[in-house]
Every structure is written in C-alpha cells, then in structure tokens.
Amino acid sequence: MARPPKPTQQKQDQGTLRAHRERDKAPEPPPLLEVPPTPAGLCDVGRKTWAHYAPLLVGRRFLTTGDLLLLEMLCREWARYLDLAADVARDGASIETATGPKRNPAAIEMNAAFKNALACLRDFGLTPSSRVRVRGGAEPPAMSNPWDKLRIFPGGKAG
C-alpha cells in the first residue's frame, strides 16, 4: 500500500514543498487557534484523552476542523483499549473452553483498539517515529540574544 500524501503545510514546514506540484490540489483548512469543546458522547477516559491531546495539537497548529473526527476516534479507541485491557487483566489472555484453551476475545479486541489508537497518534505525529517526519506549523522561536541578529549574513544564512 502506498504512503498517503503529506499535507501541504507539513511539506512547507519541512522545506520539501514544490509549488509546481501543488497547483491542482484543493486548499487545506487553516489550523484551529483555540481548543474545541469536548464531544458530548465521550466517556470519562475519552474526555481526559481529549483534554490532554486537543491543547497539544492546537499548540502545534496540527488540529483543523477536518481533524476533529480523527481526534474523537483517538479518544474513543484509547478508552476502549483501556477498558478491554482491564478485562484481559482480570480474565487472562486465554480462556478455557470445552475444546481447550482459547485466546480471550477481549485480548483480540484490545489489540485492535490499540492499533487503531496508534494509527491516529501516527497521523497526528504523536509517536517518536512519526514525530521525526511531522513538524508543526508553530511560529519559530524568537531570537533571545540581540547579538544573533549580527550573525545573519545576506541570503539568510547564519554564520
């Protein structure tokens, strides 16, 4: 399966944007500047997950209106994973049946929920390996030393 295309903002932040290749693409929604309200149907764990990740993503300028559903899916899958992990911890990874031991169905569902949550985290650049490939659209930090301005040569290169 081919890699999905990178968002234009990500290419621009990484310095790999080629404008002649972007002409026919649809415009991307601007990043949200304020943390959106928590969706109504989330459980307690989902609300805590939202409260943790939404400000982080808004601060990095990764969250757009089109990404809210993905963030909600992340919150739901993480809550589902933790719920199923508690079941597996209580009942064990295998269960006894009439034909012998069998893998606990909750363990299978737990692994699926973890994979789904991990895919959402990767899409937002929130895993160590995906963080290397994804940069936020945050403003660059201001120069703290006034002498740093003198080190910039014509052409924008620092010396």
N, C-alpha and C positions, 0 to 999 in steps of 0.2 A: 504494500500500500504506500502510495506517495505521501510525502510530507505535506501538510496543509500550508497554504501560502501565509507568509508573515504579514501582519498588519503594516500599513504604510508608516505609521508613527514609529513602530519598532525598527523598521529599516532606516528611517531618518535618524533615530537616536543612535543606532549602531554605525552610522556612516556608510551604509551599503545601498542607500536609495539611488536608483537610476530613474530620473524623471521621465525619460523617453519610454520606459516600460510601464509607467503608471497612468498614462493618458486615458486609457479606456476603462479604468477601474472606477467604481462608484465611490463617492466621498464617504469617509468614515465618520461616525458620530463623535462629537467632542467629549473629552473626559468629564466626568462629574466632579464638581468642586466641593460639594457637600455630601456627607454621609446620608444615603437614603434611609427612609424608615424601614424597620424590620417587617417582613411579610407577615400577615396575620396568621397563617396556618402553621407556623413553625413551633415545634415543641421547645422545652426549656433549653436542651442542649443545642438545638438549631439556632435559637436566639442568641445564646452565648457565642456560638461559632460566628454568626453574623456580626455580633458586636466586636469580635476580635478581628475578622478579616476585612470587613467593609471599610473601617477607617484606614487600615493599612493600604488597601488598594486605591482608595481615593487619594491618599497622601502620595502614592507613587504615580498617580494620574493614569492608572490602568483601567479603572471602572467607568464604563459608559452605560447608557440606558439599555443598550443591547446586551450587556453582560449581566444584568441583574438576575435573569433566569438561571444563568450558569452559577452565580454565587448562591442562589437559593438551592440549586441542586447540590452544590457542595455541602451546604449546611444540612440538608436532609440526608444525604448519603453518609455524612460523618456521624450524625445522630443514629442512623440505622446501624452503622458499623459498631458503635459503642454498645448499643442495645443487644445486638447479636453476640458481641464479644462477651458480654455478661452471661448470656445463655450458655455459650460454649464453656466459659469458666465454671459455671455451675454444673452442667451436664457432662462435660468432657468432649474431646474431639471425636470420639467414636461412641456408638451406642450399641447395645445388644439387641438383636432381632431374633426371630425364630430360625433364621438361616445362618446366624453367626454375627460377629461384629460388623458394623457398617459405619461408614463415615457419617457424622452428625450432619443432617441437612442444614442446621443453623451455621455450621462451620463453612459450608459451601457458600451460603448466602453472605456470611460475614466477609469471606474473601472477595466476593463480587462487589459488595458495598465498598470495601477498601480500595479496590481497583478503580471503581467509579469516582470516589473521592480523590484519589491520587491523580486521575486524568484531569479533573477540574483544577487541582492545585498546579499541575503542569501547565495548563492553559493560561493560568494567571502568572506563571513564572515564580511559583512559591516553593519549588523544590530546589535543592542545591544544584542539580544538573541543569534544570530549566532556567534558573536564575542567571546562569552564565550567558544563556542565549537571549534573554529578555531584559531590556532595560526600561525603566520608567520614563515618563515624559516630564519628570520634575525639573525645575529650573536648576542650572548649575550653581554650586555654592559660590557665594561672593568671595572676592579676594580679601583675606584677612590682613595681609601685610601690605601697606601702601607702596612699599618698595618693589613689590611684584609687578606693578604697572610699568616700571622702568625696564623690566627684563623682557618685555614683549617687543619683538622686532617687527618691522613692516612685513606683511604677509601672514601675521597672526601666529608665528611660531615663538614659543617661549625658549629662552636661552639658558 
